[in-house]
Amino acid sequence: MQSQKLSIGFAVLLVIFALTILMTATNATAQGDSLSIVNPDFSAVPIVCALDYAYQATGGGDCSGPIDPQQDFNSAPGFGWTIVPVSPPLGGGTGAGLTDPNSNFFPPSFAGLPFTQAAFLQNNSAALWQTIGGFSAGGAYTLSFYLGSRYYNGGFDGNQTIQALIGDKVIGTWTLTSFTPFTLQRASFTVSTGGDQTLKFVGLASGDHTAFISGVAISPTTFTTLGFFNGLDGSAPSAPLVQGLDGNLYGTASGGGADAGGTIFKITPEGGLTGLRRFCSRPECADGRSPQTGLMQGEDGDLYGVTSLGGTGCPSGDCGTVFTMALSGTLWTLHSFDLADGSSPAGLLQARDANFYGVVEGGGANTGPNCPLGCGAVFKMTQDDTLTTIYNFCSQAECADGAGPDSLVQGTDGNFYGTTNGDGNGANCASGDDCGTVFKITPDGTLTTLYRFCSQAACADGSLPTGLVQATDGNFYGVTAVGGVTNDLCPKGCGTLFRITPGGVLTTLYNFCSQAACADGIAPVGVPIQATDGNLYATAAAGGSSTNCPSLNGCGTLFKITLGGTLAVLHQFVGTDGSDARGLMQATNGNFYGTTSAGGNSICKSVGCGTVYILSEGLGPFVITVPTSREVGQCVRILGTELTGATSVKFNGASASFTVVSATEITATVPAGATTGTVEVTTPSGTLRSNLAFRVF
């Protein structure tokens, strides 16, 4: 079906134009440590005025005012910052200055935070800035700082809007309400010139509105290529990695291996790529071949996945399989598709009921003009490996329900949500085109089409979606590989990123190729992930500013985007560090790991066999639970890093009995009194929190 065509299509393009790809750029770069900021927590100059807070006046002050004391800290040695109040500095209760925990100026609580003083900005135009050195031309960076707003049980409120700027460029805007506790905030940005840059915070709200800032840091976004595929250990990886119980990362490569049927590989978080299992190792590829989707961590500790081809079910032997594999590399084939129950499986998940659910892109009971061998289906597989089809696509006239499903995600309501990349019959979908849909399906197989792409003129809403993620706001987010903005590089559109509510209201948040020379990317593919900072991260298969992949108009990009649609490019691939980027995941050490299906070295002809990379945005470690929901009294695996010596496990505040299995795994029992919320693990190095809310039934 179309998503398989799309997955293979870019690789084919790469092969066709391999001779024109210039592998002349240097390897991916890793930048240094955080930049030096003078007095990032504002503690270098103690507050000596009354009431434990100090306004900065335009001409300094002598702290003589009993109500609105002043202190001239701008010129104090070691202060580092310049703070400018509204003029007149004290008129109408406006200004800027410093405060500490003992102040009656009503800052947020400092309890448990790594600082004891903060700067404040009150009213419109109050500003705080510092010139910082050490930037690299073209470098990508992340600003992080703690931000909170004023609390007062009276006539004042803490509503304030803060902007952060590098030079004259706004890199982030935050709107606060009264009272907002100190919360760690981040913003990504790039600089075109090296050397010194001015970081500036500005208040925007008019009136007696106050924001508090401390713990300011700027870190380089660090990108490093961890591994290069050589063909024997695999080639053309095109799916996200998964973290195993042992803390290592596991993935699939759709090609390569001794039998050219693809592989399963392992890579440590620090690098060290190992081919673990090769496909097509059995006669007539009975164990499957060409795994094009990633692995999933099963509740039993083993890994599960699918191959798009191979198996023993079809006369051609190419309908695909479902398999499970121990971390040691021992593999068992659980099911071979026979065309009647589907072909080309494209995704698998383990649901709350502990059964497995997935989709097949082809086969099934129904055919259509664009899917003569079957339009795909949704299936359920029990733990005794019994597979049942619960829905066949193209069950509606003109395949209005779509064809070629590519993935599933289970929503917080217990239903499954996904996309099809074929048919759909959107109002502006040209005859014979595959445009796609968004659908909801219950565990028993009742399907509702939520949205049909190309419903807007010129397919401005996108077409060919590639999966969904449900974010913490309850909405679903995804990308379309084409549609949206059209130009000479992509006459059918360069792709979009969208939000859709569980009820089916779709909003396009971003159109790709919105930046000059498509520096933001072309053809976003795969499923975005929501990281622990609340932002979405994803990749585009083409575009970017590199000239090393001219046939693809760039080698692809890695980007993040806020839930409101503000996009920042984090890395532009250059060929030698990979091209045609596909899968992305966040490991429990806080770093991002991903694969590119081409690029790297030139062993696989001149196109490259693909790479594995790591991206650090300075996010801290966390834990994940397997599964993400359970009843009281049931066992849960908790995965993380440096878990040895853990002293406490809590489910939304309820203490649980637990066993530390290894430095990367804990088993715990959901305690009585537990409710849906965050899982916390206390270790000698600090408290780790789960990336998702654990649901208790």
C-alpha positions as CSV (number, residue, x, y, z in Angstrom):
1,M,0.0,0.0,0.0
2,Q,0.9,3.6,-0.2
3,S,2.9,4.0,3.1
4,Q,5.0,1.0,2.1
5,K,5.5,2.6,-1.3
6,L,6.4,5.8,0.4
7,S,8.9,4.1,2.7
8,I,10.5,2.3,-0.2
9,G,10.2,5.3,-2.5
10,F,12.7,7.5,-0.9
11,A,15.2,4.7,-0.7
12,V,14.6,4.0,-4.4
13,L,15.2,7.7,-5.2
14,L,18.4,7.5,-3.2
15,V,19.6,4.5,-5.2
16,I,18.6,6.1,-8.5
17,F,20.5,9.2,-7.8
18,A,23.3,7.7,-5.7
19,L,26.0,8.7,-8.1
20,T,25.0,12.3,-7.7
21,I,25.2,12.3,-3.9
22,L,28.3,14.0,-2.8
23,M,29.7,12.6,0.5
24,T,32.0,15.5,1.0
25,A,30.9,17.0,4.3
26,T,32.5,16.2,7.6
27,N,31.0,13.8,10.1
28,A,28.3,15.0,12.5
29,T,29.6,17.4,15.0
30,A,29.3,17.3,18.8
31,Q,29.4,20.7,20.4
32,G,30.9,21.5,23.8
33,D,29.5,22.1,27.3
34,S,27.0,24.8,28.4
35,L,28.0,28.4,27.7
36,S,29.3,30.5,30.6
37,I,26.6,32.7,32.1
38,V,27.6,35.1,34.9
39,N,25.4,34.8,38.0
40,P,22.7,32.6,36.4
41,D,20.8,32.3,39.7
42,F,21.1,36.0,40.7
43,S,22.8,35.1,44.0
44,A,26.1,36.8,43.5
45,V,24.8,40.0,44.9
46,P,22.8,39.5,48.1
47,I,19.7,41.7,48.7
48,V,20.6,44.2,51.4
49,C,17.4,46.2,51.3
50,A,14.4,45.9,53.6
51,L,11.6,43.4,52.8
52,D,14.1,41.0,51.1
53,Y,13.4,42.4,47.6
54,A,15.0,45.3,45.7
55,Y,13.9,47.4,42.9
56,Q,16.4,48.7,40.4
57,A,16.0,52.4,39.8
58,T,17.3,54.0,36.6
59,G,19.9,56.0,38.7
60,G,20.5,53.4,41.4
61,G,19.2,53.6,44.9
62,D,20.1,53.8,48.5
63,C,17.5,51.3,50.0
64,S,16.0,54.2,52.0
65,G,12.4,53.5,50.9
66,P,10.5,51.5,53.5
67,I,7.9,50.4,51.0
68,D,9.7,50.3,47.7
69,P,13.3,49.9,48.6
70,Q,16.0,50.3,45.9
71,Q,19.4,48.8,45.5
72,D,22.0,49.6,42.8
73,F,23.0,46.0,41.8
74,N,23.5,46.7,38.1
75,S,27.0,48.1,38.8
76,A,27.8,45.6,41.6
77,P,30.8,43.3,40.8
78,G,29.8,39.8,39.8
79,F,26.2,40.7,39.1
80,G,26.6,40.0,35.4
81,W,23.1,41.2,34.3
82,T,21.6,44.5,33.5
83,I,18.0,45.0,34.8
84,V,16.0,47.9,33.6
85,P,12.6,48.8,35.1
86,V,9.8,50.8,33.6
87,S,10.3,54.5,33.8
88,P,9.6,56.0,36.3
89,P,11.0,53.0,38.1
90,L,8.5,53.0,41.0
91,G,5.5,54.6,39.4
92,G,2.4,52.5,39.7
93,G,4.2,49.7,41.4
94,T,6.2,48.9,38.3
95,G,9.9,48.0,38.0
96,A,12.4,45.2,38.0
97,G,14.8,43.7,40.6
98,L,15.7,40.8,42.8
99,T,13.8,38.9,45.4
100,D,14.5,35.9,47.8
101,P,12.3,33.3,49.7
102,N,11.8,35.6,52.7
103,S,10.3,38.4,50.7
104,N,6.7,39.7,51.1
105,F,6.8,40.5,47.4
106,F,5.0,37.2,47.0
107,P,7.2,35.2,44.6
108,P,6.5,31.5,44.0
109,S,8.0,29.1,46.5
110,F,11.7,28.4,46.3
111,A,11.3,25.1,48.1
112,G,13.2,22.2,46.4
113,L,14.7,24.5,43.7
114,P,18.5,24.8,42.9
115,F,18.5,28.6,43.6
116,T,17.5,31.0,46.4
117,Q,17.3,34.3,44.6
118,A,15.4,35.4,41.4
119,A,15.1,38.4,39.2
120,F,11.6,39.8,38.6
121,L,10.1,41.8,35.7
122,Q,7.0,43.9,36.4
123,N,4.9,45.6,33.9
124,N,5.4,46.2,30.1
125,S,9.0,46.8,28.9
126,A,10.8,45.8,32.1
127,A,13.9,44.0,30.9
128,L,16.8,41.8,31.9
129,W,19.8,41.1,29.8
130,Q,23.4,39.8,29.6
131,T,26.0,39.5,26.8
132,I,27.3,35.9,26.6
133,G,30.3,34.7,24.6
134,G,31.3,31.4,23.1
135,F,28.6,30.9,20.4
136,S,29.6,29.1,17.2
137,A,28.4,30.4,13.8
138,G,25.5,28.3,12.6
139,G,25.2,26.5,16.0
140,A,22.0,25.2,17.5
141,Y,21.4,25.9,21.2
142,T,18.8,25.5,24.0
143,L,17.9,28.1,26.5
144,S,16.6,26.8,29.8
145,F,15.4,28.8,32.9
146,Y,12.9,28.7,35.7
147,L,9.9,30.9,35.4
148,G,7.1,31.7,37.8
149,S,4.5,34.4,38.5
150,R,3.4,36.5,41.4
151,Y,0.9,35.3,44.0
152,Y,-1.2,37.7,46.1
153,N,-4.6,37.4,47.8
154,G,-5.6,40.9,46.9
155,G,-5.8,43.4,44.2
156,F,-2.7,42.4,42.4
157,D,-2.4,39.5,40.0
158,G,0.6,37.7,38.6
159,N,-0.5,37.5,35.0
160,Q,2.5,38.3,32.8
161,T,3.9,37.5,29.4
162,I,7.6,37.1,29.0
163,Q,9.6,37.0,25.8
164,A,13.2,35.7,25.4
165,L,15.4,37.2,22.7
166,I,18.8,36.5,21.3
167,G,19.8,39.8,19.8
168,D,16.7,41.1,18.2
169,K,15.3,37.6,17.4
170,V,12.4,36.4,19.6
171,I,13.1,32.7,20.5
172,G,10.2,32.1,23.0
173,T,7.1,33.6,24.5
174,W,5.5,32.4,27.8
175,T,2.2,33.6,29.2
176,L,1.7,33.1,32.9
177,T,-1.3,33.3,35.2
178,S,-1.5,34.0,38.9
179,F,-0.1,32.0,40.5
180,T,2.3,29.9,38.3
181,P,4.9,28.0,40.4
182,F,8.5,28.0,39.2
183,T,8.6,25.8,36.2
184,L,11.6,24.8,34.0
185,Q,11.1,26.3,30.5
186,R,13.1,25.8,27.3
187,A,13.6,27.4,23.9
188,S,15.7,26.2,21.0
189,F,17.4,28.6,18.6
190,T,20.3,28.9,16.2
191,V,22.8,31.7,15.6
192,S,24.2,32.8,12.3
193,T,27.3,34.4,13.7
194,G,29.7,33.2,16.3
195,G,31.2,35.0,19.3
196,D,29.1,37.2,21.6
197,Q,25.3,37.2,21.7
198,T,22.9,39.2,23.9
199,L,20.3,37.2,25.8
200,K,17.3,39.3,26.9
201,F,14.1,38.7,28.8
202,V,11.3,41.3,28.4
203,G,7.9,41.7,30.2
204,L,5.0,42.4,27.9
205,A,1.9,42.8,30.1
206,S,0.7,46.2,31.1
207,G,-0.3,46.7,34.7
208,D,0.9,45.3,38.0
209,H,2.0,42.0,36.5
210,T,5.1,40.2,37.7
211,A,7.3,37.3,36.5
212,F,10.2,35.7,38.4
213,I,13.2,34.2,36.6
214,S,16.2,32.2,37.8
215,G,18.5,29.3,36.9
216,V,19.3,30.5,33.4
217,A,21.4,28.2,31.2
218,I,22.3,27.9,27.5
219,S,23.5,24.6,26.2
220,P,24.5,23.5,22.7
221,T,22.3,21.1,20.9
222,T,24.6,18.1,20.5
223,F,24.3,15.8,17.5
224,T,26.6,12.8,17.1
225,T,26.5,9.9,14.7
226,L,26.8,6.7,16.9
227,G,26.9,4.0,14.3
228,F,27.2,3.4,10.5
229,F,25.6,0.3,9.0
230,N,27.9,-1.8,6.9
231,G,25.4,-4.1,5.1
232,L,26.1,-7.2,7.1
233,D,24.7,-5.8,10.2
234,G,21.8,-4.3,8.2
235,S,21.0,-1.5,5.8
236,A,18.1,1.0,5.3
237,P,16.8,1.2,8.9
238,S,13.5,3.0,8.6
239,A,11.8,2.8,12.0
240,P,12.3,4.1,15.6
241,L,14.4,2.3,18.2
242,V,13.1,0.8,21.4
243,Q,14.7,0.6,24.8
244,G,15.1,-2.9,26.2
245,L,15.0,-4.1,29.7
246,D,18.8,-4.1,29.7
247,G,19.0,-0.4,28.8
248,N,20.3,-1.0,25.3
249,L,18.5,0.1,22.2
250,Y,17.0,-2.3,19.6
251,G,15.8,-1.7,16.1
252,T,15.2,-3.2,12.6
253,A,16.9,-2.6,9.3
254,S,14.8,-3.4,6.3
255,G,17.7,-4.6,4.2
256,G,21.1,-6.1,4.5
257,G,22.2,-9.0,6.5
258,A,23.9,-12.2,5.3
259,D,20.7,-13.2,3.5
260,A,19.7,-9.7,2.4
261,G,16.4,-10.0,4.2
262,G,17.0,-7.3,6.8
263,T,18.2,-7.6,10.4
264,I,17.4,-6.8,14.1
265,F,20.3,-4.8,15.6
266,K,21.4,-3.6,19.1
267,I,23.2,-0.5,20.0
268,T,24.3,0.8,23.4
269,P,23.4,4.3,24.4
270,E,27.0,5.2,23.9
271,G,27.4,3.6,20.6
272,G,28.6,0.1,19.5
273,L,26.3,-1.3,16.8
274,T,25.8,-5.1,16.7
275,G,23.7,-7.1,14.2
276,L,21.7,-9.4,16.4
277,R,19.4,-11.4,14.1
278,R,19.2,-11.7,10.4
279,F,15.9,-12.4,8.5
280,C,15.4,-14.8,5.6
281,S,17.8,-17.2,7.4
282,R,15.3,-20.1,7.0
283,P,14.3,-21.7,3.7
284,E,12.1,-19.6,1.5
285,C,12.3,-16.8,4.2
286,A,9.9,-18.6,6.5
287,D,11.1,-16.4,9.3
288,G,10.1,-13.3,7.3
289,R,12.0,-10.5,5.6
290,S,12.1,-6.8,5.2
291,P,11.1,-5.5,8.6
292,Q,10.0,-1.9,8.0
293,T,8.5,-1.0,11.3
294,G,10.1,-0.9,14.7
295,L,10.1,-3.2,17.7
296,M,8.0,-2.9,20.8
297,Q,8.8,-4.0,24.4
298,G,6.4,-6.6,25.5
299,E,5.1,-7.0,29.0
300,D,6.9,-10.4,29.3
301,G,10.3,-8.8,28.7
302,D,10.7,-10.0,25.1
303,L,10.6,-7.8,22.0
304,Y,7.8,-8.0,19.4
305,G,7.6,-6.9,15.8
306,V,6.5,-7.6,12.2
307,T,8.1,-8.2,8.8
308,S,6.5,-6.7,5.7
309,L,7.4,-9.7,3.6
310,G,8.3,-13.4,3.9
311,G,6.6,-16.0,6.0
312,T,4.7,-19.2,4.9
313,G,1.1,-18.0,4.6
314,C,1.0,-16.8,1.0
315,P,1.8,-18.8,-2.1
316,S,4.3,-16.2,-3.0
317,G,5.7,-16.4,0.6
318,D,5.6,-12.6,0.8
319,C,2.7,-11.6,3.0
320,G,4.7,-10.9,6.2
321,T,4.9,-12.2,9.7
322,V,4.5,-11.4,13.4
323,F,7.4,-12.4,15.6
324,T,8.9,-12.2,19.1
325,M,12.5,-12.2,20.0
326,A,14.4,-12.6,23.3
327,L,17.1,-10.0,24.0
328,S,19.6,-12.8,23.4
329,G,18.5,-12.9,19.7
330,T,16.4,-16.1,19.7
331,L,13.4,-15.5,17.5
332,W,10.0,-17.2,17.2
333,T,7.5,-16.6,14.3
334,L,4.1,-16.2,15.8
335,H,2.0,-15.8,12.7
336,S,2.4,-15.8,8.9
337,F,-0.2,-13.8,7.0
338,D,-2.0,-15.5,4.2
339,L,-3.5,-12.5,2.2
340,A,-7.0,-13.3,3.4
341,D,-6.1,-12.0,6.8
342,G,-3.8,-9.4,5.4
343,S,-0.3,-8.7,4.0
344,S,2.5,-6.3,4.7
345,P,1.9,-5.7,8.4
346,A,2.9,-2.2,9.4
347,G,2.6,-1.9,13.1
348,L,2.0,-3.7,16.4
349,L,1.1,-2.7,20.0
350,Q,0.2,-4.4,23.2
351,A,-3.0,-2.9,24.5
352,R,-4.5,-2.6,28.0
353,D,-6.1,-6.0,27.7
354,A,-2.6,-7.5,27.2
355,N,-3.6,-8.6,23.6
356,F,-1.8,-7.4,20.6
357,Y,-3.3,-5.2,17.9
358,G,-1.9,-4.1,14.6
359,V,-2.6,-3.2,11.0
360,V,-1.8,-4.7,7.6
361,E,-1.4,-2.4,4.6
362,G,-2.7,-4.9,2.1
363,G,-4.8,-8.0,1.8
364,G,-8.0,-8.6,3.7
365,A,-11.5,-9.1,2.5
366,N,-11.9,-6.0,0.3
367,T,-10.3,-4.7,-2.8
368,G,-10.4,-1.4,-4.5
369,P,-9.1,0.5,-7.6
370,N,-5.9,1.4,-5.8
371,C,-5.6,-1.8,-3.8
372,P,-6.4,-4.8,-6.1
373,L,-4.8,-7.3,-3.8
374,G,-6.7,-6.0,-0.7
375,C,-7.0,-2.7,1.1
376,G,-5.7,-3.7,4.5
377,A,-7.2,-4.5,7.9
378,V,-6.9,-4.1,11.6
379,F,-6.2,-7.3,13.5
380,K,-6.1,-8.6,17.1
381,M,-3.8,-11.4,18.3
382,T,-4.2,-13.0,21.7
383,Q,-1.3,-14.2,23.8
384,D,-1.8,-17.7,22.5
385,D,-1.1,-16.3,19.0
386,T,-4.7,-16.6,17.7
387,L,-5.1,-13.8,15.1
388,T,-8.5,-12.3,14.2
389,T,-9.4,-9.6,11.8
390,I,-11.6,-7.0,13.5
391,Y,-12.0,-4.6,10.5
392,N,-11.4,-4.7,6.7
393,F,-10.8,-1.3,5.0
394,C,-12.6,-0.3,1.9
395,S,-15.8,-1.5,3.5
396,Q,-17.5,1.7,2.4
397,A,-18.4,2.9,-1.1
398,E,-15.4,4.3,-3.0
399,C,-13.2,3.3,-0.1
400,A,-14.4,6.3,1.9
401,D,-13.1,4.7,5.1
402,G,-9.6,4.6,3.6
403,A,-7.1,1.9,2.6
404,G,-3.6,1.0,3.6
405,P,-3.5,1.7,7.4
406,D,0.0,2.3,8.7
407,S,-0.1,2.3,12.5
408,L,-2.2,2.3,15.6
409,V,-2.1,4.1,19.0
410,Q,-4.3,3.4,21.9
411,G,-5.9,6.5,23.3
412,T,-6.6,7.3,26.9
413,D,-10.3,6.4,26.2
414,G,-9.3,2.8,25.4
415,N,-10.0,3.1,21.7
416,F,-7.5,2.8,19.0
417,Y,-6.6,5.7,16.6
418,G,-4.7,5.6,13.4
419,T,-4.3,6.8,9.8
420,T,-4.6,5.3,6.4
421,N,-2.4,6.6,3.6
422,G,-4.7,5.4,0.8
423,D,-8.0,6.4,-0.6
424,G,-10.4,8.3,1.8
425,N,-12.3,10.1,-0.9
426,G,-11.6,13.6,0.5
427,A,-13.5,16.3,-1.3
428,N,-10.5,17.5,-3.3
429,C,-8.7,14.2,-3.6
430,A,-8.1,13.7,-7.3
431,S,-9.5,10.6,-8.9
432,G,-7.1,7.7,-8.5
433,D,-5.0,9.4,-5.9
434,D,-4.3,8.1,-2.4
435,C,-5.1,10.9,0.2
436,G,-5.7,9.1,3.4
437,T,-7.8,9.3,6.6
438,V,-7.7,9.5,10.3
439,F,-9.9,6.9,12.1
440,K,-11.0,5.6,15.5
441,I,-11.7,2.0,16.1
442,T,-13.0,0.3,19.2
443,P,-11.3,-2.9,20.5
444,D,-14.3,-4.9,19.1
445,G,-13.9,-3.4,15.6
446,T,-16.4,-0.5,15.3
447,L,-14.6,2.0,13.1
448,T,-15.4,5.8,12.7
449,T,-13.6,7.9,10.1
450,L,-12.6,11.1,11.9
451,Y,-11.1,13.0,8.9
452,R,-10.5,12.6,5.2
453,F,-7.4,14.4,3.9
454,C,-7.6,16.6,0.9
455,S,-10.9,17.9,2.2
456,Q,-9.5,21.5,1.6
457,A,-8.8,23.1,-1.7
458,A,-5.5,22.1,-3.3
459,C,-5.0,19.6,-0.4
460,A,-3.9,22.4,1.9
461,D,-4.7,20.1,4.8
462,G,-2.2,17.6,3.6
463,S,-2.3,14.0,2.3
464,L,-0.6,10.7,3.0
465,P,-0.5,10.8,6.8
466,T,1.9,8.4,8.5
467,G,0.6,7.8,12.0
468,L,-0.5,9.6,15.2
469,V,0.7,10.3,18.8
470,Q,-1.6,11.4,21.6
471,A,-0.1,14.3,23.5
472,T,-0.7,15.3,27.1
473,D,-3.4,17.8,26.0
474,G,-5.5,14.8,24.9
475,N,-5.3,15.7,21.2
476,F,-3.6,13.6,18.5
477,Y,-0.7,14.9,16.4
478,G,0.7,13.6,13.1
479,V,2.4,14.6,9.8
480,T,1.5,14.2,6.2
481,A,4.2,13.5,3.7
482,V,2.7,15.7,1.0
483,G,0.1,18.4,0.7
484,G,0.2,21.8,2.2
485,V,2.5,24.5,0.7
486,T,3.3,23.8,-3.0
487,N,6.3,25.1,-5.0
488,D,8.6,24.0,-7.7
489,L,10.4,21.5,-5.4
490,C,7.1,19.8,-4.3
491,P,4.3,20.6,-6.7
492,K,1.9,18.4,-4.7
493,G,2.9,20.0,-1.4
494,C,5.9,19.6,0.9
495,G,4.0,18.1,3.9
496,T,2.3,19.3,7.0
497,L,2.1,18.8,10.7
498,F,-1.4,18.7,12.1
499,R,-3.4,18.4,15.3
500,I,-6.7,16.5,15.5
501,T,-9.1,16.3,18.4
502,P,-10.6,13.0,19.4
503,G,-13.8,14.3,17.9
504,G,-12.2,14.8,14.5
505,V,-11.5,18.6,14.3
506,L,-8.2,19.0,12.3
507,T,-5.9,22.0,12.5
508,T,-2.8,22.4,10.3
509,L,-0.1,23.6,12.7
510,Y,2.8,23.8,10.2
511,N,3.5,23.7,6.5
512,F,6.9,22.5,5.5
513,C,9.1,24.3,3.1
514,S,8.0,27.5,4.9
515,Q,11.6,28.5,5.3
516,A,14.0,29.7,2.6
517,A,15.4,26.9,0.5
518,C,13.2,24.4,2.4
519,A,15.7,24.6,5.3
520,D,12.9,23.2,7.6
521,G,12.5,20.0,5.5
522,I,10.4,18.3,3.0
523,A,8.2,15.2,3.4
524,P,8.0,14.6,7.2
525,V,7.5,10.9,7.8
526,G,6.9,8.6,10.7
527,V,5.1,9.4,14.0
528,P,6.1,12.4,16.0
529,I,7.0,11.8,19.7
530,Q,6.2,14.0,22.6
531,A,9.3,14.4,24.8
532,T,9.5,15.2,28.5
533,D,9.7,18.9,27.8
534,G,6.2,18.7,26.2
535,N,7.3,19.5,22.7
536,L,7.0,17.2,19.7
537,Y,10.1,15.9,17.9
538,A,10.2,14.4,14.4
539,T,12.1,14.2,11.2
540,A,11.7,15.1,7.5
541,A,13.1,12.7,4.9
542,A,14.3,15.4,2.5
543,G,14.9,19.2,2.5
544,G,17.3,21.1,4.6
545,S,20.2,23.3,3.4
546,S,22.7,20.6,2.5
547,T,23.7,20.4,-1.1
548,N,25.0,16.8,-0.7
549,C,21.7,15.2,-1.7
550,P,20.7,17.3,-4.7
551,S,18.1,14.8,-6.0
552,L,16.2,15.0,-2.7
553,N,16.6,18.7,-2.4
554,G,18.5,18.3,0.8
555,C,19.3,15.3,3.1
556,G,16.6,15.8,5.6
557,T,16.1,17.5,8.9
558,L,15.5,16.8,12.6
559,F,13.1,19.3,14.2
560,K,11.0,20.1,17.3
561,I,7.7,21.9,17.4
562,T,5.6,23.2,20.2
563,L,2.0,22.1,20.5
564,G,1.1,25.6,19.3
565,G,3.0,25.1,16.0
566,T,6.4,27.0,16.6
567,L,9.1,24.9,14.8
568,A,12.8,24.9,15.4
569,V,15.2,22.9,13.2
570,L,17.7,21.0,15.4
571,H,19.8,19.4,12.8
572,Q,20.2,19.4,9.0
573,F,21.6,16.1,7.7
574,V,24.5,16.4,5.3
575,G,24.8,12.8,3.9
576,T,27.9,11.6,5.7
577,D,25.9,11.7,9.0
578,G,22.9,10.2,7.2
579,S,20.0,11.1,4.9
580,D,16.3,10.2,4.6
581,A,15.8,10.3,8.4
582,R,13.0,8.1,9.7
583,G,12.5,7.0,13.3
584,L,13.0,8.9,16.5
585,M,12.7,8.0,20.2
586,Q,13.6,9.4,23.6
587,A,15.6,7.1,25.9
588,T,15.4,7.2,29.7
589,N,18.7,9.1,29.9
590,G,16.8,12.0,28.3
591,N,18.6,11.9,25.0
592,F,17.0,11.3,21.6
593,Y,18.1,8.5,19.3
594,G,17.1,8.0,15.7
595,T,18.0,6.3,12.4
596,T,18.5,7.4,8.8
597,S,17.7,4.9,6.0
598,A,20.6,6.1,3.9
599,G,23.8,8.1,4.1
600,G,26.8,7.4,6.2
601,N,29.6,5.6,4.6
602,S,29.6,4.3,1.0
603,I,29.7,0.5,1.6
604,C,26.1,0.0,0.3
605,K,27.0,1.3,-3.1
606,S,27.5,5.1,-3.0
607,V,24.2,5.8,-1.3
608,G,25.3,4.6,2.2
609,C,23.7,2.0,4.4
610,G,22.2,4.3,7.0
611,T,23.2,5.5,10.4
612,V,22.1,5.7,14.1
613,Y,22.5,9.0,15.8
614,I,22.0,10.7,19.2
615,L,20.7,14.2,19.9
616,S,21.0,15.9,23.2
617,E,18.8,18.8,24.1
618,G,19.8,18.8,27.8
619,L,16.7,17.0,29.0
620,G,17.1,15.1,32.2
621,P,16.6,11.4,32.9
622,F,13.2,9.8,33.5
623,V,11.5,6.4,33.8
624,I,9.1,4.6,31.6
625,T,6.6,1.9,32.7
626,V,5.7,-1.4,30.8
627,P,2.8,-1.4,30.5
628,T,1.4,2.1,31.0
629,S,-1.7,1.0,32.8
630,R,-2.6,-1.7,35.3
631,E,-5.0,-2.6,38.1
632,V,-4.1,-2.4,41.7
633,G,-2.1,-5.5,42.7
634,Q,-0.6,-6.1,39.3
635,C,3.1,-6.1,38.5
636,V,4.7,-3.3,36.4
637,R,8.2,-3.1,34.9
638,I,9.9,0.3,35.4
639,L,12.8,1.1,33.0
640,G,15.4,3.7,33.5
641,T,19.1,4.4,34.1
642,E,21.1,4.2,37.3
643,L,18.3,2.6,39.3
644,T,20.6,0.7,41.6
645,G,20.0,1.7,45.2
646,A,16.5,3.0,44.6
647,T,14.8,3.6,48.0
648,S,11.2,4.4,47.0
649,V,8.7,3.8,44.2
650,K,5.4,5.8,44.2
651,F,2.3,5.6,42.0
652,N,0.9,9.1,42.1
653,G,2.1,9.4,45.7
654,A,1.1,5.9,46.9
655,S,4.1,3.9,48.0
656,A,4.7,0.6,46.3
657,S,6.6,-2.6,47.0
658,F,9.4,-3.1,44.5
659,T,12.5,-5.0,43.5
660,V,15.5,-3.5,41.9
661,V,16.3,-6.1,39.1
662,S,19.2,-4.2,37.6
663,A,20.6,-0.8,37.0
664,T,18.0,-0.4,34.2
665,E,14.9,-2.3,35.5
666,I,12.7,-2.3,38.6
667,T,9.6,-4.4,39.1
668,A,6.8,-2.9,41.3
669,T,3.3,-3.8,42.3
670,V,0.6,-1.2,41.9
671,P,-0.3,-0.4,45.5
672,A,-3.7,0.0,47.1
673,G,-4.8,3.6,46.9
674,A,-2.9,4.3,43.7
675,T,-4.6,6.6,41.2
676,T,-3.8,7.7,37.7
677,G,-0.7,9.9,37.7
678,T,3.0,10.1,37.7
679,V,5.3,7.2,38.8
680,E,8.2,8.4,40.9
681,V,11.4,6.5,41.7
682,T,13.8,7.8,44.3
683,T,17.4,6.9,43.7
684,P,20.7,8.1,45.3
685,S,21.1,10.6,42.5
686,G,17.6,12.1,42.7
687,T,13.9,11.5,41.9
688,L,13.0,10.2,38.5
689,R,9.5,10.6,37.1
690,S,7.6,8.8,34.4
691,N,7.3,10.4,31.0
692,L,3.6,9.4,30.8
693,A,0.8,9.3,33.4
694,F,0.3,5.7,34.6
695,R,-3.3,4.8,34.4
696,V,-4.8,2.8,37.3
697,F,-8.1,0.9,36.6
